[in-house]
Amino acid sequence: MTDVWNLNLSDRWSLYRRWVMDVREGYHRTISYLNREFEWGVERLNKAKTMQDLEILEGADVIGMTTTGLLSSVGAALGSVQALHVQ
């Protein structure tokens, strides 16, 4: 059928609801894909920042931080740095 106006009112509403559902599903798939891409990007950014922090910490002669900082993500990177004991 090429002319929706030849359908009765009930069938036109059914067709309309079907079109709305199709559009929603398309947007939902697109948003889900973009959300996964965003989360992947956030993960990559966090790994890059951690690696950068680790490189900075490894090159430092002295590392000082508060106990609060030690409990943060910097503290996790600090665990990867080999501790130097000065006597």
N, C-alpha and C positions, 0 to 999 in steps of 0.2 A: 504494500500500500504506500502510495506516495503523498497522499493528502491526509494529514491527521484529522482535519476537520470533518472527514467522512466517518470518523469513529464516533461512537456514542460517548457521552460524558464520562461514564465509568471507565471505559477503555482508554480514553485520553488521560484520565488521572492515573491509571495503572501504568501507562506508557511514561508519563511524566515522572512518577515515582521510580520507575526503572532507570530513567536517564539520570535522575538525581543520585541514585545508588551507584551507578557506573562512575559518575564523576567523583563521588566521595571515595570510592575504592581506589580510583586512579591517584587522587591526592594523597590518600593514606599510604599507598605504596611509595610514592615519591618522597613523602615526609619521612617514612621509615628508613628509606635508603639514605637520605640526606642526614638523618640522625646518626645512623651507623657510621657514615663518613666523618661526621663531626666528632663522634666519640673516638674514632681511630686517630684523627688528627690531634685531639686533646692528649691521648695516650702517647703519641709520638713526641709532642711538645714537652710533656712531663718527663719523658725519658731523656730528651735532649737537655733539658734544664738540669736534671740530676747528674748527667754526665759532665756538664759544664761545671756544676758545683764541685763534683769530685775532682776534676782537673785542677780547679782553683785550690781546693783543700790540699791536694797532693803536693802542690808547689809551695805551700805556705810553710814557713819556719815555725810559726806559733799559731795555734788555733785557740781562740777563746770564745766562749758563748755562755749564755745563761742556761739554767736548768730547763727553762721553758723551751729555749731554742734546741736544746739537746733532744727533747721529746718530739720536736717537729720533724718534717721531712729532711731537714738538714742533718739532724742527728742520725738518720738512717744512712745518709751518704757518708757521714763521718765514720760510721762503723766499717766502711770499706777502706778507709785510709789507715795505713799502718802507723801505729802509735810509736813515737820516738821518746825514749826515756833519757833525760839529761841528768847526769850525776854531778 
